[in-house]
Amino acid sequence: MDASALQNLTPDQKQAIMQEAQNQANQQIMTSMIENMTAACFDKCAGTSGDRLDNKEQACLASCQDRFLDVRKAVQDALEKRQSAM
């Protein structure tokens, strides 16, 4: 979409485009976070027990994922607080 086409959009249409772009960016961020979490937790927790995870490895993975999600939530809350303060 070129600049002249953007100028012809209504405010609601511009808002819808911005919302869609934000949704796509959020989806990419979430996908990246999950990929990073999976790789980091697997590297940390998965041992050499063969092709299956033992109970200790499963518990480690669950704990690692919980920590990642807790940190993500804390960061998200802090960013929202900063944005609302502006």
Helices and strands as residue ranges (DSSP letters): H 3-7, H 11-45, H 55-85
